């Protein structure tokens, strides 16, 4: 079976570089986007399976992007991966259909483990319905 295609959305090139390498090592094909416009274009044209979305983006925040994602695809799994540790943001993201909210506190192993576990769970669910 082909690798799942994951859209990684973050405006920080260093975060994209590190996370792309890490997520690719977990067996995902990673498409990157540094802003909302590029992310939404990729979602339409790249046949993606999962989105990992940062909250803080230029032009439109992650919740705005999530709203637009849901207009395009109501079912694609979206993980909000953000440095903003805010309970209200988490509630809003869940209301908009985010599958997970993972604090991007640092590039520590705990955060990486949580992201990998979440991706593995989504991958398993996607593979079981295909």
N, C-alpha and C positions, 0 to 999 in steps of 0.2 A: 504494500500500500504506500502511496506517495505521502511525503511529509505534509502536515497541515501548514497552511500559509497564514502567517501572523502579521498583522499590521502593528508596528511599533511607532507611536506618536509621541514625540518629545522635541522641544525646541533647543535642547542643549546637546551639541554635537558629541561631547564626551560621554554623556549618558547614553545616547544612541549607539556609539561605538562599543562601549562596554556591554550594554544590555543585548545588542545584536549578536555579539560574539557569544555571550553566555546562553541566550535563548537558542541560537543556532546549534550550539553544542548539545542541547537537549533534544535535537531532532526536528526543529521547526524551520521552515523557509521563512525568512524575515524580510518584509517590505518595510521601508522606513518613510516617515513623513515628519517634517519639522513644523508644520502648521496645519490649521483646520482645513484650508482649501486643498492642500496636497493630500491630506488624509481622506477627505471625502471623495476626491477624484480617484484615489487608489481603491477605495471601497467599491466604487462603481465599476472600475475597469480591471481589477487584478484578481478577481475570484478568490476572495479571502475567507478564512475560517474563523479567526479570532482577532480581536483588537485589544491591545494594551495601550491605554490612553492616559497621558499626563493631564493634570488639571490646568496647570499654568501654561497657556499657549498665547502667542501673539495674535491679536485680532479677535479671538473668540475663546472663551475658557472651555475647559473640558466638559462642563455640563451642557453648554451650547452645542459643542461637537456631538455629544451623546444624543441630544435631541435630534440633530440632523441625521445621525447614524440610524436612529430608530425610524425616521421617515423613509430611509433607503432600504433598511433591512431590520425588521422587528425581532428577528431571532438570533442574529450573530452574537456570540458571547463577547462581552466587553468587560475588561478589567480596568478599573480606574486605579492607576499607580501614581501616587502623588505625595509630595512633601507636606501637603496641607492636612494636618491631623485635626479635622473638625467634624464633630458628630452631626451637625446640621448638613454639611456637605455630603457626608456619607448617606444620610437619610434621603436627600434629594437625588443622589446618584442611584440609590436602590429604587426609588419611585420611578425613575426614568428607565429602569431595566438593566442597570449595571449588575453583572453576575458576581463581581467581587470588588472590594475596596481594599487595596493594600497600601499601607503607608510606606513611602519611599524615604525612610529616615536616613539610610545610608546604604552603601553597597555591601552591607554586612551579610554574612552567611545566613542569618535568620531571615532577613528580607528575601534573599535569593531563594532560600528553601521554601518560604511561603509562596512566592511567585511560581516556582517550579511545581509545587504541590497543586496549586490552583490550575495551572496549565495542564498538568497530567490528568486531573479530574475532568476538565472540559474536553480534553482529547479523548478520554475514555468514553464520555457521553456522546461525543460527535461520532466516534467510530461505531458505537452500538446502534445508532440510528441510520447508518449508511448501508 
